[in-house]
Amino acid sequence: MHRRSFLAALAASGALTTLAACGADDTTTEGSAAATSSAAPTGGGTFPVTVEHKLGSTTVEQAPTRIVTVGYNEEDFVLALGLTPVGTRTPLGSYDAAKRPWAAGKVPAGGFPSVGQSELDFEAIAALQPDLIIGTYAYLTEADYKTLTAIAPTIGDAIPEGQGADSKAAASWQTELTVIARALGKETEAASLVDEVDADFADAVAAHPGFKGKTVSVVLFNESYYPLDSTDPRGNFFLQFGFEENTAVDPAGLSEEQVPLLDTDVLVVLGRSAAEFAANPVAAALKVVTEGRTVYVPTFDTDFAGALGNSSPISLPFAVEKATPVLAAATDGDPATVPATL
């Protein structure tokens, strides 16, 4: 999905909460911040460390203590690694991310100081006097990156595994975690987090072996139908249950005539209730709909939608717990079993 349509989809979804290399590396310097940092020093890592990303490479000279996150989910990753950002990007949409249950006790009432929402507030970022800016899921432009690096060393969008820096795809949560952990000196902690989340998915698959091998379609409704594939964290979430990806659909969007391509073993609809989706007679006639194999996430202001949008090491276990029984109902072969909404 291109940047413009991606941001439009984020706005519709509550977005949680989704390039040329620079000529020279960025290097951290000791911060001159007068304010006391709310972040504990990292410790345990070896510095300096150089981190590669879509916009170049950044050298972090010492453990950061004033971290600002400028993307759509990095805040959760920093919290998962035991640190506290001094400023974050405000999620788009109506979900109150400050109250998200998977980060209970980690987020102050009202959330962290905001550094922008649909657009970044560079003055607010500079005022926080960060010693590291993280934008691993921010879809930063070169202009954004140039401005940010003038404020503090900046980690740009993570490079998807097996792809180059010019990839337009988002990195998996595992890759994003690896990049952030390297910059923070928390690679050992990151490996443990990956193991824990992988175990949650493995337990769900073991308890429901019928998930494996079935094809799932995940579609976001934003004025049109946008299939979410493995390059989108929300689409990838369902694949981690053992489902197969629907490769017949184009993430760029579906025409009305292509809606029947969604008729797979399981369908997940984001942004529409069952009634709203069935208002389209073509959609209503799909067997995956009539046979009770469709899961609906009708709004984006629920905890599940927030957890799915963040797709972080601390939100994914929550999302797995909520989604597993619903997916089980969608795959039990009984049309009378109607999956609950998420």
C-alpha positions, 0 to 999 in steps of 0.5 A: 500500500502506498504512503497516501493510501496507507495513511488514509487506512490508518486514519480509518482504522484508528491507527495505532494504535505502517528511499535513499540512504543518507550519505553519512551516519548519524552519531549521538552526542550527549544531550543538553536536556535540562529536564530530568528524563523519565526514562531509565538508562538502558544498560546491558548493551554494548555501545557504540552500535550502528543500526541500518534502516530504510533511510541509511544507518545511525550510530548510537554512541551510548545508552539513550535515556531520552527516547522519542517515538515518531511512528505508529507503534514504536512506543509499545516496543520501547515499553516492552524492553523496559524503557519509557519514552519521553514523547510519542506520536498520538494515535489517529482515530478514537481509541484511547491508547493511554488506557490500553490494558496490555500496557497497564502501569506503563503509561501515565494517565493521559498518555505521554507528551505528544509529538504530533498526530497526522503530521509530526510536530518537529518543534515539540520533538526538539523541545523534548531534547531527545538523545534518540528518535525512533521511527521504525514504523513511521513511513518517514519521508526523506524530508522528515528524516533530514529534519529529525536528524538535525534534532537527534540521531534517528532510526528510520523505518525498519527494512523488512527481512530479505528485502532492500532499503527501497522496499515499500513494505512494513517490517514484521514485528520481529524485525522491528523489535530487533532493530529497536532493541539493537539501538537500545542495547536490549537484544537479549531481552528482545530475543526472550520477547520473541520466544514468548510471543511465538509460544503464545501463537504455538499454544493456540495452534496446538489447541486448534490444529484445524487452523493450519492449512486453511486460507484466510482473507483479511480485508480493511474497509476504507471506502473500498476493500483493501486486502491486508497481506503478510507485509501488513502487521494486521494481516500477518497476525492471522497468518501466525495462527497457521492460516495460509495467505490469500494470494489471489487478492491485490493489497492495492484494493478490490473492485466490486467485481473482485469481492468474490475473491474473498470467499476463502476458508476464513474471512476477517473484515476490519471496519464493518459490522456483519450488517454493514458488510452484508448490505453489499449483496455480492459480499452477503452471498459469499459462502464464507459469510453465509456459512458463519466463517467470517470474523468482524472487527466492526470498529477501531476503538476496541482494545482488540483493534488497538492491540492488532494495530500495534502488533507489538510484543506486549499487545500481541499476547492480548490479541491472541487471547481474544482472537483464538476462540473467535477463530475457533468458532469460524473454523469449527465447520458448524454454520450455527456457530457464529463467531463473536465480534472482536 
